[in-house]
């Protein structure tokens, strides 16, 4: 599936504050923790827990969130399907970064070890 320009624009306008509780709820249903979500967000973006909370309070869009992030050098190793999209084939850089985060949270919820999730 190829995302449309409208899809990419919609993702850019979503706020991290809107999506973060959904990430936490998803992993907690599977026996994982919010701290683990914070850990994968920090690995991908460089934002520690305190910075994540500030970005949530600030209600930044994903566009701003990833503009401020220092993407992990191994982020390109995040591959596969998420929400019907092959991550490595996405041509919109912002949509790809959001899908990286979605994929990490999905792997966490599926019970993968943190070492494998963080591409160590």
Phi, psi and omega in degrees: 000140177249126179291144178277163175302326178294319178298314179298319179294321179297316179297318181299328184271346175298146177261149176300324179297328178288320189271327184306312179298330177291320176300312182297313180300319181298313183286326180293327176299335182257012175086011177261180188237162175297324179300324178290324175298314179301322180295316180290325176296317180296317180301314184289319191251339186087358181276117176287176185304315181298317180294322178300316180296322177295319179293325176295313180298324180284345180056048180288147174287164175299327178300310178293318180307310183280339172295324182276343185283153169251094185300137180300140181297340179264010181301328180297345178281352178280112184226173177113191182261139171214128181055033178083002182248135173278114189303313185292346181263355181292133182261349176269116185302321181292314178301320179298317180295319177297318179291330172303311181296316177303316182294318179299316179294320178298316179296321177299313180295330181278359174091011177298152178289150182299325180299318180287321180299318184275012174050051180272000000 
